[in-house]
Amino acid sequence: MKFNQYFKNFAFAALILFAAAAFSSAQTQNFPAPRESKLLNGTRLLVWNDAKANKVTVKIRVHSGSAFDQLGKEGMMQLLSDILFPTEQTKEFFAEDLNGSFEIVTNYDYIQINASGDADKFLTILETLAAAITNPSINKESTERVRTALLAKVQELEKNPSYIADQAVAKRLLGNFPYGRPQFGSPESLAKIDFADLIFARERFLTADNATIAISGNVNPDFALRAAKRLFGGWLKADKKVPATFAQPDTPNQEKLTIKLPNLEKGYTRAANNAPARNDKNYYSFVILDKVWQKLVCPQRFSYQPHLLRGIYVISGESGLSELPLNECSRGGQYLLIKDGKTIFPAIPQNLFDEAKSKTITDLTNNLADLWLDVETYKLNSVQDELQKLNSVTITDVQKTAENLLNTPSVSVVVTASETKQ
């Protein structure tokens, strides 16, 4: 009897070890390690060589974003991003001359340049990016051009009641904490920013030791390293690192905020809760929950915004002014109700959980370079550890994550019509 029990225990342990080994092997296949190097100035270089590819992609991430805007000068890091490639000519050049694409992604956590082109144009891609990033043209004239363009964008956004609701609920939840302030700034904050502020931001954040270059495609890793040394070797380091630490926000006011605007034909509702940061152990539970609710629940929409220091979960709805919140569901899903600042949610079906988890794994697999960049931006342990965390998430974890929303302070905002018509 004891022998049989011992054998069963041994067999079970062996099965667990076999499964772990198989999973580790799958990780290695899905997430091949890049060739890693570091330039003398601190820039980290990651290269994936795919001899079968006819394209090459270069991603350059600066690991600081709009969270580092000075209070009262919101929009500063966005302007720094805009001034690197201030015209549409760069996008046209990559599309027409290099048979590729170009974009800049700026958020609260980082600035990232994504560029691609034919493999034989790799050196041209790298030269074009290096010239702008390592020595950007920041002066009174260039600052005024990008500020004028961003101001026009902000002025249009501030006419949009949906944008007004988004900004109001973030402000209500987080106050002057970075994620409660507008990434693009306001007309008032943009007016306070001059070229000296952008030079200050460049010297502190747009630096060699605060950046990672990820290259993937048909490119020789040794050649990529030599090219990076030549083109980015002169990029200056920062005098000192700027830690991502900020005073925590006060407990939010949970009384519903009503904003009245003229000439509205429908209302806009927002409810927001604090949520896990990107490096939190419950991050993947929230990602899966978000995907489940996108299909399960209506008429609300959901937005999980994970950041370095904390996350935000926003539930959005729109309705006719006489029926806030919505009381009909056009997509046939279940209701997620917001009542007295609390979220009431339906049970999570197994099939939707499985589908959401599978989609999350696929998303990670298809964005290999970004995941490696996230490891550095968000101070994660490793790429493989991330997939292990995701793989271990159960439906019970996700249901508990949903339940925890009931126990965190929630704020709500309603944007509705004023009685006065204009």
C-alpha positions as a LaTeX table, in Angstrom:
\begin{tabular}{lrrr}
\hline
Residue & $x$ (\AA) & $y$ (\AA) & $z$ (\AA) \\
\hline
Met1 & 0.00 & 0.00 & 0.00 \\
Lys2 & 2.72 & 2.43 & 0.99 \\
Phe3 & 4.65 & 1.51 & $-2.16$ \\
Asn4 & 1.60 & 2.17 & $-4.33$ \\
Gln5 & 1.05 & 5.53 & $-2.69$ \\
Tyr6 & 4.73 & 6.38 & $-3.09$ \\
Phe7 & 4.56 & 5.38 & $-6.76$ \\
Lys8 & 1.49 & 7.55 & $-7.29$ \\
Asn9 & 3.18 & 10.51 & $-5.66$ \\
Phe10 & 6.30 & 9.97 & $-7.70$ \\
Ala11 & 4.30 & 9.65 & $-10.93$ \\
Phe12 & 2.38 & 12.83 & $-10.15$ \\
Ala13 & 5.60 & 14.75 & $-9.41$ \\
Ala14 & 7.14 & 13.45 & $-12.64$ \\
Leu15 & 4.08 & 14.56 & $-14.57$ \\
Ile16 & 4.36 & 18.07 & $-13.12$ \\
Leu17 & 8.05 & 18.23 & $-14.02$ \\
Phe18 & 7.33 & 16.98 & $-17.53$ \\
Ala19 & 4.61 & 19.58 & $-18.00$ \\
Ala20 & 6.92 & 22.32 & $-16.75$ \\
Ala21 & 9.66 & 21.19 & $-19.13$ \\
Ala22 & 7.23 & 21.08 & $-22.04$ \\
Phe23 & 5.97 & 24.55 & $-21.19$ \\
Ser24 & 9.53 & 25.84 & $-20.93$ \\
Ser25 & 10.26 & 24.39 & $-24.36$ \\
Ala26 & 7.16 & 26.10 & $-25.78$ \\
Gln27 & 8.34 & 29.36 & $-24.27$ \\
Thr28 & 11.72 & 28.98 & $-25.96$ \\
Gln29 & 10.05 & 28.39 & $-29.32$ \\
Asn30 & 7.55 & 31.21 & $-29.02$ \\
Phe31 & 9.96 & 33.68 & $-27.47$ \\
Pro32 & 13.40 & 33.18 & $-28.99$ \\
Ala33 & 16.02 & 35.15 & $-27.12$ \\
Pro34 & 17.61 & 38.05 & $-29.00$ \\
Arg35 & 21.28 & 38.76 & $-29.38$ \\
Glu36 & 21.87 & 41.26 & $-26.57$ \\
Ser37 & 24.54 & 43.95 & $-26.45$ \\
Lys38 & 25.09 & 47.22 & $-24.66$ \\
Leu39 & 26.87 & 50.23 & $-26.14$ \\
Leu40 & 29.43 & 52.10 & $-24.06$ \\
Asn41 & 26.96 & 54.94 & $-23.52$ \\
Gly42 & 24.45 & 52.56 & $-21.95$ \\
Thr43 & 22.07 & 52.00 & $-24.85$ \\
Arg44 & 20.80 & 48.43 & $-24.85$ \\
Leu45 & 20.59 & 46.61 & $-28.20$ \\
Leu46 & 18.38 & 43.59 & $-28.95$ \\
Val47 & 18.61 & 41.83 & $-32.32$ \\
Trp48 & 16.50 & 38.98 & $-33.71$ \\
Asn49 & 17.79 & 37.61 & $-36.99$ \\
Asp50 & 15.26 & 36.05 & $-39.37$ \\
Ala51 & 16.99 & 35.12 & $-42.62$ \\
Lys52 & 13.65 & 34.37 & $-44.28$ \\
Ala53 & 12.21 & 37.84 & $-43.70$ \\
Asn54 & 12.23 & 40.45 & $-46.47$ \\
Lys55 & 11.67 & 43.31 & $-44.04$ \\
Val56 & 13.47 & 44.71 & $-41.04$ \\
Thr57 & 11.83 & 46.47 & $-38.10$ \\
Val58 & 13.55 & 48.89 & $-35.73$ \\
Lys59 & 11.94 & 49.91 & $-32.44$ \\
Ile60 & 13.57 & 52.49 & $-30.23$ \\
Arg61 & 12.03 & 52.97 & $-26.81$ \\
Val62 & 12.86 & 55.79 & $-24.42$ \\
His63 & 11.79 & 54.52 & $-20.99$ \\
Ser64 & 10.15 & 57.76 & $-19.80$ \\
Gly65 & 6.83 & 59.21 & $-20.87$ \\
Ser66 & 4.25 & 61.82 & $-19.95$ \\
Ala67 & 4.25 & 60.77 & $-16.28$ \\
Phe68 & 7.36 & 62.95 & $-16.02$ \\
Asp69 & 5.62 & 66.13 & $-17.18$ \\
Gln70 & 6.18 & 68.92 & $-14.70$ \\
Leu71 & 3.06 & 69.90 & $-12.78$ \\
Gly72 & 1.44 & 72.76 & $-14.66$ \\
Lys73 & 3.39 & 71.95 & $-17.82$ \\
Glu74 & 1.43 & 68.92 & $-18.98$ \\
Gly75 & 2.15 & 68.07 & $-22.60$ \\
Met76 & 5.92 & 68.60 & $-22.26$ \\
Met77 & 6.95 & 65.02 & $-23.03$ \\
Gln78 & 4.41 & 64.85 & $-25.86$ \\
Leu79 & 6.03 & 67.94 & $-27.38$ \\
Leu80 & 9.47 & 66.36 & $-26.98$ \\
Ser81 & 8.18 & 63.35 & $-28.90$ \\
Asp82 & 6.58 & 65.51 & $-31.60$ \\
Ile83 & 9.71 & 67.58 & $-32.17$ \\
Leu84 & 11.82 & 64.54 & $-33.11$ \\
Phe85 & 10.00 & 64.09 & $-36.42$ \\
Pro86 & 7.84 & 67.22 & $-36.75$ \\
Thr87 & 6.46 & 66.70 & $-40.28$ \\
Glu88 & 4.67 & 64.03 & $-42.29$ \\
Gln89 & 7.67 & 63.77 & $-44.63$ \\
Thr90 & 9.28 & 61.07 & $-42.50$ \\
Lys91 & 6.21 & 58.83 & $-42.74$ \\
Glu92 & 6.06 & 59.41 & $-46.49$ \\
Phe93 & 9.78 & 58.64 & $-46.86$ \\
Phe94 & 9.46 & 55.31 & $-45.08$ \\
Ala95 & 6.37 & 54.36 & $-47.05$ \\
Glu96 & 7.52 & 55.46 & $-50.52$ \\
Asp97 & 11.30 & 55.12 & $-50.47$ \\
Leu98 & 11.82 & 52.29 & $-47.97$ \\
Asn99 & 8.64 & 50.31 & $-48.65$ \\
Gly100 & 7.87 & 50.30 & $-44.95$ \\
Ser101 & 6.14 & 52.28 & $-42.21$ \\
Phe102 & 6.85 & 54.79 & $-39.47$ \\
Glu103 & 5.10 & 55.87 & $-36.27$ \\
Ile104 & 5.80 & 57.36 & $-32.85$ \\
Val105 & 3.88 & 56.04 & $-29.85$ \\
Thr106 & 3.89 & 58.27 & $-26.78$ \\
Asn107 & 2.11 & 57.48 & $-23.53$ \\
Tyr108 & 2.59 & 58.03 & $-19.81$ \\
Asp109 & 5.35 & 55.41 & $-19.57$ \\
Tyr110 & 7.52 & 55.75 & $-22.67$ \\
Ile111 & 8.22 & 57.24 & $-26.09$ \\
Gln112 & 8.67 & 54.62 & $-28.81$ \\
Ile113 & 9.65 & 54.97 & $-32.45$ \\
Asn114 & 8.55 & 52.09 & $-34.70$ \\
Ala115 & 10.05 & 51.96 & $-38.19$ \\
Ser116 & 10.25 & 49.29 & $-40.86$ \\
Gly117 & 11.44 & 48.86 & $-44.43$ \\
Asp118 & 13.01 & 46.49 & $-46.90$ \\
Ala119 & 15.87 & 44.50 & $-45.42$ \\
Asp120 & 18.41 & 45.98 & $-47.83$ \\
Lys121 & 17.45 & 49.47 & $-46.56$ \\
Phe122 & 18.37 & 48.65 & $-42.95$ \\
Leu123 & 21.29 & 51.08 & $-42.77$ \\
Thr124 & 19.15 & 53.91 & $-44.20$ \\
Ile125 & 16.48 & 53.22 & $-41.57$ \\
Leu126 & 19.00 & 53.36 & $-38.75$ \\
Glu127 & 20.70 & 56.50 & $-40.11$ \\
Thr128 & 17.38 & 58.32 & $-40.43$ \\
Leu129 & 16.35 & 57.51 & $-36.87$ \\
Ala130 & 19.73 & 58.18 & $-35.30$ \\
Ala131 & 20.06 & 61.64 & $-36.83$ \\
Ala132 & 16.79 & 62.82 & $-35.31$ \\
Ile133 & 16.98 & 61.07 & $-31.93$ \\
Thr134 & 20.59 & 61.70 & $-30.94$ \\
Asn135 & 20.62 & 65.35 & $-32.01$ \\
Pro136 & 17.08 & 66.75 & $-32.23$ \\
Ser137 & 16.59 & 70.29 & $-33.47$ \\
Ile138 & 15.12 & 72.10 & $-30.48$ \\
Asn139 & 14.93 & 75.87 & $-30.74$ \\
Lys140 & 12.32 & 78.61 & $-30.46$ \\
Glu141 & 11.05 & 78.13 & $-34.01$ \\
Ser142 & 10.75 & 74.34 & $-33.92$ \\
Thr143 & 9.15 & 74.45 & $-30.46$ \\
Glu144 & 6.57 & 76.97 & $-31.63$ \\
Arg145 & 5.66 & 74.81 & $-34.64$ \\
Val146 & 5.01 & 71.63 & $-32.65$ \\
Arg147 & 3.29 & 73.52 & $-29.84$ \\
Thr148 & 0.92 & 75.21 & $-32.29$ \\
Ala149 & 0.06 & 71.84 & $-33.84$ \\
Leu150 & $-0.52$ & 70.17 & $-30.45$ \\
Leu151 & $-2.56$ & 73.14 & $-29.22$ \\
Ala152 & $-4.88$ & 72.81 & $-32.22$ \\
Lys153 & $-5.30$ & 69.10 & $-31.44$ \\
Val154 & $-6.07$ & 69.76 & $-27.78$ \\
Gln155 & $-8.58$ & 72.48 & $-28.61$ \\
Glu156 & $-10.46$ & 70.04 & $-30.84$ \\
Leu157 & $-10.34$ & 67.32 & $-28.19$ \\
Glu158 & $-11.74$ & 69.66 & $-25.55$ \\
Lys159 & $-14.85$ & 70.12 & $-27.69$ \\
Asn160 & $-15.48$ & 66.38 & $-27.53$ \\
Pro161 & $-17.75$ & 65.39 & $-24.61$ \\
Ser162 & $-16.33$ & 61.86 & $-24.58$ \\
Tyr163 & $-12.81$ & 63.25 & $-24.10$ \\
Ile164 & $-14.11$ & 65.62 & $-21.41$ \\
Ala165 & $-15.63$ & 62.65 & $-19.56$ \\
Asp166 & $-12.41$ & 60.62 & $-19.85$ \\
Gln167 & $-10.27$ & 63.43 & $-18.47$ \\
Ala168 & $-12.73$ & 64.25 & $-15.71$ \\
Val169 & $-12.94$ & 60.69 & $-14.37$ \\
Ala170 & $-9.14$ & 60.31 & $-14.40$ \\
Lys171 & $-8.78$ & 63.60 & $-12.55$ \\
Arg172 & $-11.48$ & 62.58 & $-10.08$ \\
Leu173 & $-9.73$ & 59.28 & $-9.33$ \\
Leu174 & $-6.09$ & 60.39 & $-9.25$ \\
Gly175 & $-5.99$ & 64.17 & $-8.84$ \\
Asn176 & $-2.52$ & 65.52 & $-9.68$ \\
Phe177 & $-0.95$ & 62.07 & $-9.75$ \\
Pro178 & 0.59 & 61.77 & $-13.27$ \\
Tyr179 & $-2.11$ & 59.52 & $-14.73$ \\
Gly180 & $-4.80$ & 61.94 & $-13.62$ \\
Arg181 & $-3.33$ & 64.74 & $-15.72$ \\
Pro182 & $-3.85$ & 65.11 & $-19.50$ \\
Gln183 & $-1.09$ & 63.56 & $-21.57$ \\
Phe184 & $-1.51$ & 66.15 & $-24.35$ \\
Gly185 & $-1.74$ & 68.99 & $-21.87$ \\
Ser186 & $-4.22$ & 71.86 & $-21.92$ \\
Pro187 & $-4.14$ & 75.26 & $-23.63$ \\
Glu188 & $-3.00$ & 76.73 & $-20.31$ \\
Ser189 & $-0.19$ & 74.22 & $-19.70$ \\
Leu190 & 1.06 & 74.29 & $-23.29$ \\
Ala191 & 1.35 & 78.08 & $-23.15$ \\
Lys192 & 3.85 & 77.72 & $-20.28$ \\
Ile193 & 6.22 & 75.39 & $-22.16$ \\
Asp194 & 9.11 & 76.89 & $-24.11$ \\
Phe195 & 12.13 & 75.47 & $-25.88$ \\
Ala196 & 14.23 & 75.57 & $-22.69$ \\
Asp197 & 11.76 & 73.12 & $-21.11$ \\
Leu198 & 12.17 & 70.74 & $-24.04$ \\
Ile199 & 15.95 & 70.97 & $-23.83$ \\
Phe200 & 15.69 & 70.19 & $-20.11$ \\
Ala201 & 13.47 & 67.17 & $-20.87$ \\
Arg202 & 15.86 & 65.98 & $-23.59$ \\
Glu203 & 18.86 & 66.13 & $-21.28$ \\
Arg204 & 17.08 & 64.22 & $-18.51$ \\
Phe205 & 15.06 & 61.66 & $-20.43$ \\
Leu206 & 16.01 & 61.43 & $-24.12$ \\
Thr207 & 19.36 & 59.89 & $-23.28$ \\
Ala208 & 21.40 & 56.90 & $-24.36$ \\
Asp209 & 21.24 & 55.10 & $-21.02$ \\
Asn210 & 17.44 & 55.49 & $-20.90$ \\
Ala211 & 16.79 & 53.77 & $-24.21$ \\
Thr212 & 16.65 & 50.34 & $-25.83$ \\
Ile213 & 16.90 & 49.54 & $-29.54$ \\
Ala214 & 15.13 & 46.39 & $-30.75$ \\
Ile215 & 15.90 & 45.17 & $-34.29$ \\
Ser216 & 14.18 & 42.22 & $-35.95$ \\
Gly217 & 14.21 & 40.82 & $-39.48$ \\
Asn218 & 16.74 & 39.80 & $-42.06$ \\
Val219 & 19.77 & 41.50 & $-40.56$ \\
Asn220 & 23.11 & 40.17 & $-39.40$ \\
Pro221 & 23.47 & 40.78 & $-35.62$ \\
Asp222 & 27.18 & 41.64 & $-35.91$ \\
Phe223 & 26.46 & 44.18 & $-38.64$ \\
Ala224 & 23.58 & 45.62 & $-36.62$ \\
Leu225 & 25.88 & 46.07 & $-33.61$ \\
Arg226 & 28.56 & 47.80 & $-35.68$ \\
Ala227 & 25.99 & 50.10 & $-37.25$ \\
Ala228 & 24.45 & 50.93 & $-33.87$ \\
Lys229 & 27.87 & 51.73 & $-32.39$ \\
Arg230 & 28.67 & 54.05 & $-35.27$ \\
Leu231 & 25.30 & 55.83 & $-35.43$ \\
Phe232 & 24.25 & 55.89 & $-31.75$ \\
Gly233 & 27.67 & 55.76 & $-30.05$ \\
Gly234 & 27.76 & 59.55 & $-29.73$ \\
Trp235 & 24.38 & 59.74 & $-28.03$ \\
Leu236 & 24.91 & 61.34 & $-24.62$ \\
Lys237 & 24.09 & 59.74 & $-21.28$ \\
Ala238 & 22.07 & 61.46 & $-18.57$ \\
Asp239 & 23.86 & 63.13 & $-15.69$ \\
Lys240 & 21.69 & 61.13 & $-13.30$ \\
Lys241 & 18.74 & 58.78 & $-13.34$ \\
Val242 & 15.30 & 60.18 & $-12.55$ \\
Pro243 & 13.33 & 57.68 & $-10.42$ \\
Ala244 & 9.66 & 57.12 & $-11.23$ \\
Thr245 & 8.39 & 57.99 & $-7.74$ \\
Phe246 & 5.55 & 60.42 & $-7.06$ \\
Ala247 & 3.43 & 61.39 & $-4.08$ \\
Gln248 & 0.44 & 59.06 & $-3.93$ \\
Pro249 & $-3.00$ & 60.57 & $-4.64$ \\
Asp250 & $-5.49$ & 61.25 & $-1.89$ \\
Thr251 & $-8.55$ & 59.05 & $-1.39$ \\
Pro252 & $-10.87$ & 60.01 & $-4.25$ \\
Asn253 & $-14.18$ & 61.79 & $-3.80$ \\
Gln254 & $-16.80$ & 59.12 & $-4.55$ \\
Glu255 & $-19.70$ & 61.54 & $-4.95$ \\
Lys256 & $-20.91$ & 61.51 & $-8.56$ \\
Leu257 & $-19.61$ & 64.43 & $-10.59$ \\
Thr258 & $-22.04$ & 65.92 & $-13.09$ \\
Ile259 & $-20.75$ & 68.09 & $-15.92$ \\
Lys260 & $-23.31$ & 70.00 & $-17.99$ \\
Leu261 & $-22.54$ & 71.05 & $-21.55$ \\
Pro262 & $-24.73$ & 72.81 & $-24.12$ \\
Asn263 & $-26.17$ & 71.19 & $-27.25$ \\
Leu264 & $-25.63$ & 67.55 & $-26.29$ \\
Glu265 & $-27.87$ & 64.91 & $-27.86$ \\
Lys266 & $-26.76$ & 62.10 & $-25.57$ \\
Gly267 & $-25.07$ & 61.64 & $-22.23$ \\
Tyr268 & $-21.71$ & 60.13 & $-21.33$ \\
Thr269 & $-21.05$ & 58.10 & $-18.19$ \\
Arg270 & $-17.73$ & 57.04 & $-16.74$ \\
Ala271 & $-16.83$ & 54.98 & $-13.68$ \\
Ala272 & $-13.20$ & 54.37 & $-12.75$ \\
Asn273 & $-11.31$ & 52.24 & $-10.26$ \\
Asn274 & $-7.67$ & 51.84 & $-9.39$ \\
Ala275 & $-6.30$ & 48.70 & $-11.03$ \\
Pro276 & $-3.03$ & 46.72 & $-11.00$ \\
Ala277 & 0.12 & 48.30 & $-12.40$ \\
Arg278 & 1.84 & 46.61 & $-15.33$ \\
Asn279 & 4.26 & 44.78 & $-13.05$ \\
Asp280 & 1.59 & 43.65 & $-10.57$ \\
Lys281 & 1.00 & 39.92 & $-10.06$ \\
Asn282 & $-2.68$ & 40.39 & $-10.97$ \\
Tyr283 & $-1.97$ & 42.18 & $-14.25$ \\
Tyr284 & $-2.86$ & 39.24 & $-16.50$ \\
Ser285 & $-6.05$ & 38.52 & $-14.58$ \\
Phe286 & $-7.16$ & 42.04 & $-15.39$ \\
Val287 & $-6.14$ & 41.71 & $-19.05$ \\
Ile288 & $-8.23$ & 38.54 & $-19.36$ \\
Leu289 & $-11.14$ & 40.09 & $-17.45$ \\
Asp290 & $-11.10$ & 43.06 & $-19.82$ \\
Lys291 & $-11.29$ & 40.77 & $-22.86$ \\
Val292 & $-14.10$ & 38.72 & $-21.30$ \\
Trp293 & $-16.19$ & 41.76 & $-20.47$ \\
Gln294 & $-15.73$ & 43.21 & $-23.97$ \\
Lys295 & $-17.77$ & 40.26 & $-25.22$ \\
Leu296 & $-19.91$ & 39.38 & $-22.23$ \\
Val297 & $-21.20$ & 42.74 & $-21.08$ \\
Cys298 & $-23.05$ & 45.58 & $-22.69$ \\
Pro299 & $-23.81$ & 48.36 & $-23.26$ \\
Gln300 & $-20.73$ & 49.65 & $-21.47$ \\
Arg301 & $-17.21$ & 49.71 & $-22.86$ \\
Phe302 & $-14.09$ & 48.97 & $-20.86$ \\
Ser303 & $-10.58$ & 50.30 & $-20.82$ \\
Tyr304 & $-7.78$ & 48.82 & $-18.72$ \\
Gln305 & $-4.87$ & 51.24 & $-18.66$ \\
Pro306 & $-1.90$ & 49.61 & $-16.89$ \\
His307 & 1.04 & 51.88 & $-16.15$ \\
Leu308 & 4.34 & 51.68 & $-14.32$ \\
Leu309 & 3.11 & 52.88 & $-10.93$ \\
Arg310 & $-0.55$ & 51.87 & $-11.00$ \\
Gly311 & $-3.37$ & 51.11 & $-13.39$ \\
Ile312 & $-6.82$ & 52.53 & $-14.09$ \\
Tyr313 & $-9.94$ & 50.62 & $-15.09$ \\
Val314 & $-12.63$ & 52.73 & $-16.77$ \\
Ile315 & $-16.18$ & 51.66 & $-17.58$ \\
Ser316 & $-17.79$ & 53.89 & $-20.21$ \\
Gly317 & $-21.36$ & 54.26 & $-21.39$ \\
Glu318 & $-23.43$ & 56.52 & $-23.61$ \\
Ser319 & $-27.14$ & 57.07 & $-23.59$ \\
Gly320 & $-30.07$ & 59.24 & $-24.43$ \\
Leu321 & $-30.31$ & 61.99 & $-21.86$ \\
Ser322 & $-33.53$ & 60.58 & $-20.43$ \\
Glu323 & $-32.04$ & 57.18 & $-19.69$ \\
Leu324 & $-28.76$ & 57.37 & $-17.82$ \\
Pro325 & $-27.42$ & 54.74 & $-17.56$ \\
Leu326 & $-28.50$ & 52.74 & $-20.60$ \\
Asn327 & $-31.32$ & 50.31 & $-20.00$ \\
Glu328 & $-31.25$ & 48.42 & $-23.28$ \\
Cys329 & $-28.62$ & 46.08 & $-24.63$ \\
Ser330 & $-28.31$ & 45.95 & $-28.41$ \\
Arg331 & $-25.56$ & 43.30 & $-28.53$ \\
Gly332 & $-27.39$ & 40.62 & $-26.60$ \\
Gly333 & $-24.86$ & 40.48 & $-23.77$ \\
Gln334 & $-25.43$ & 40.72 & $-20.05$ \\
Tyr335 & $-25.46$ & 43.89 & $-18.01$ \\
Leu336 & $-22.66$ & 45.36 & $-15.99$ \\
Leu337 & $-24.34$ & 47.95 & $-13.82$ \\
Ile338 & $-22.86$ & 50.87 & $-11.91$ \\
Lys339 & $-24.91$ & 51.57 & $-8.81$ \\
Asp340 & $-23.91$ & 53.98 & $-6.06$ \\
Gly341 & $-20.33$ & 53.89 & $-7.28$ \\
Lys342 & $-20.26$ & 50.06 & $-7.18$ \\
Thr343 & $-19.86$ & 47.64 & $-10.06$ \\
Ile344 & $-22.28$ & 44.71 & $-10.36$ \\
Phe345 & $-20.98$ & 42.08 & $-12.75$ \\
Pro346 & $-22.13$ & 38.75 & $-14.23$ \\
Ala347 & $-20.39$ & 35.40 & $-13.72$ \\
Ile348 & $-17.61$ & 34.58 & $-16.18$ \\
Pro349 & $-18.33$ & 31.65 & $-18.54$ \\
Gln350 & $-15.54$ & 29.08 & $-18.98$ \\
Asn351 & $-15.56$ & 29.33 & $-22.79$ \\
Leu352 & $-15.04$ & 33.10 & $-22.74$ \\
Phe353 & $-12.27$ & 32.76 & $-20.18$ \\
Asp354 & $-10.48$ & 30.17 & $-22.35$ \\
Glu355 & $-10.87$ & 32.32 & $-25.44$ \\
Ala356 & $-9.61$ & 35.46 & $-23.67$ \\
Lys357 & $-6.61$ & 33.68 & $-22.17$ \\
Ser358 & $-5.68$ & 32.16 & $-25.54$ \\
Lys359 & $-5.97$ & 35.57 & $-27.21$ \\
Thr360 & $-3.75$ & 37.13 & $-24.53$ \\
Ile361 & $-1.06$ & 34.49 & $-25.12$ \\
Thr362 & $-1.29$ & 35.08 & $-28.89$ \\
Asp363 & $-0.96$ & 38.83 & $-28.41$ \\
Leu364 & 2.24 & 38.32 & $-26.41$ \\
Thr365 & 3.64 & 35.92 & $-29.00$ \\
Asn366 & 2.91 & 38.32 & $-31.85$ \\
Asn367 & 4.56 & 41.27 & $-30.13$ \\
Leu368 & 7.85 & 39.74 & $-29.11$ \\
Ala369 & 10.02 & 42.86 & $-29.31$ \\
Asp370 & 7.51 & 44.95 & $-27.35$ \\
Leu371 & 7.43 & 42.38 & $-24.56$ \\
Trp372 & 11.22 & 42.48 & $-24.27$ \\
Leu373 & 11.03 & 46.28 & $-24.18$ \\
Asp374 & 8.33 & 46.08 & $-21.50$ \\
Val375 & 10.65 & 44.05 & $-19.29$ \\
Glu376 & 12.93 & 47.07 & $-18.99$ \\
Thr377 & 10.28 & 49.81 & $-18.95$ \\
Tyr378 & 8.18 & 48.18 & $-16.25$ \\
Lys379 & 10.99 & 46.48 & $-14.29$ \\
Leu380 & 9.70 & 42.95 & $-14.97$ \\
Asn381 & 11.66 & 39.82 & $-14.11$ \\
Ser382 & 11.91 & 38.29 & $-17.59$ \\
Val383 & 9.94 & 37.45 & $-20.72$ \\
Gln384 & 9.61 & 33.82 & $-19.67$ \\
Asp385 & 8.40 & 34.80 & $-16.22$ \\
Glu386 & 5.68 & 36.90 & $-17.84$ \\
Leu387 & 4.37 & 33.94 & $-19.82$ \\
Gln388 & 4.54 & 31.73 & $-16.75$ \\
Lys389 & 2.38 & 34.25 & $-14.88$ \\
Leu390 & $-0.10$ & 34.36 & $-17.72$ \\
Asn391 & $-0.25$ & 30.59 & $-18.05$ \\
Ser392 & $-1.01$ & 30.19 & $-14.33$ \\
Val393 & $-4.10$ & 32.45 & $-14.37$ \\
Thr394 & $-7.32$ & 30.55 & $-13.62$ \\
Ile395 & $-10.96$ & 31.47 & $-14.05$ \\
Thr396 & $-11.16$ & 31.74 & $-10.26$ \\
Asp397 & $-8.40$ & 34.37 & $-10.33$ \\
Val398 & $-10.28$ & 36.39 & $-12.91$ \\
Gln399 & $-13.58$ & 36.17 & $-11.06$ \\
Lys400 & $-11.83$ & 37.27 & $-7.88$ \\
Thr401 & $-10.29$ & 40.17 & $-9.77$ \\
Ala402 & $-13.77$ & 41.25 & $-10.81$ \\
Glu403 & $-15.03$ & 40.94 & $-7.26$ \\
Asn404 & $-12.15$ & 43.06 & $-5.97$ \\
Leu405 & $-13.47$ & 45.96 & $-8.03$ \\
Leu406 & $-16.35$ & 46.12 & $-5.56$ \\
Asn407 & $-13.93$ & 46.75 & $-2.72$ \\
Thr408 & $-11.86$ & 49.55 & $-4.24$ \\
Pro409 & $-12.90$ & 53.21 & $-4.23$ \\
Ser410 & $-14.80$ & 54.02 & $-7.42$ \\
Val411 & $-15.51$ & 57.42 & $-8.91$ \\
Ser412 & $-18.20$ & 58.31 & $-11.41$ \\
Val413 & $-18.77$ & 61.13 & $-13.86$ \\
Val414 & $-21.79$ & 62.03 & $-15.97$ \\
Val415 & $-21.57$ & 64.51 & $-18.83$ \\
Thr416 & $-25.06$ & 65.70 & $-19.71$ \\
Ala417 & $-26.84$ & 68.58 & $-21.41$ \\
Ser418 & $-27.28$ & 71.91 & $-19.76$ \\
Glu419 & $-30.67$ & 73.54 & $-19.93$ \\
Thr420 & $-29.29$ & 76.42 & $-21.96$ \\
Lys421 & $-29.02$ & 75.87 & $-25.71$ \\
Gln422 & $-26.40$ & 77.73 & $-27.70$ \\
\hline
\end{tabular}
